[in-house]
């Protein structure tokens, strides 16, 4: 029986990659006088690497003017990443990064019904804090039974570490939870430990492989175009629909221990 909803952050709660991190990375490059700019297309490819610092280090392998040594590259990645996070927080504080349609309503469904929720992300805690404080208020943390970020789970998705820690904190079996994820890395992380997934496709992952998910659709904000179909009378994907899909899904065949 479903006992908790586990939320991914980037791409699931908001279009943070396109409207937040990408913009902030480019502002950080400009501020530091670094001649690199990431296009949307380049960033789409870079999203195969999870983690802001990891993404930067990966990109440096093919960047002209990247420092030669490993240590210098790590230091530069650290500097850019810190500045990127500052720009990211400013974008959110200015109100330029809304939650995705249907997200506030589903969060409210769960809160109003006392239905446990958790944040399961491998993004940095400051970025989660910046986003949720603006949208849910200063006491946002009280809405979640568990919050797992990159600091607790340094092995980034698709490594399942963040899910392992969240299940442990919640003291729940994987099959009694559901993950809301948008990207293949997040879906793989959840599925690796037997957590069923509902995929809300985001900008960069509209056509991504979502094999094995309970349901996939374009947005929690509308009930059309979901597979399997949502309640035809519904206008959005609410907690009842999530419970229905979870109940109809086959119990996970395996639970892997990490
Ligand atoms: C999302 C990520 C992150 C963000 C950037 O992880 O891959 O790397 O793009 O965040 P998740 P940081 O799907 O677990 O939310 O700069 O804080 O790494």
Boltz pocket constraint, residues with backbone or C-beta under 6 A from the ligand:
constraints:
  - pocket:
      binder: B
      contacts: [[A, 8], [A, 9], [A, 10], [A, 17], [A, 21], [A, 47], [A, 49], [A, 50], [A, 51], [A, 52], [A, 53], [A, 81], [A, 120], [A, 121], [A, 122], [A, 123], [A, 124], [A, 125], [A, 127], [A, 150], [A, 157], [A, 183], [A, 186]]
      max_distance: 6.0
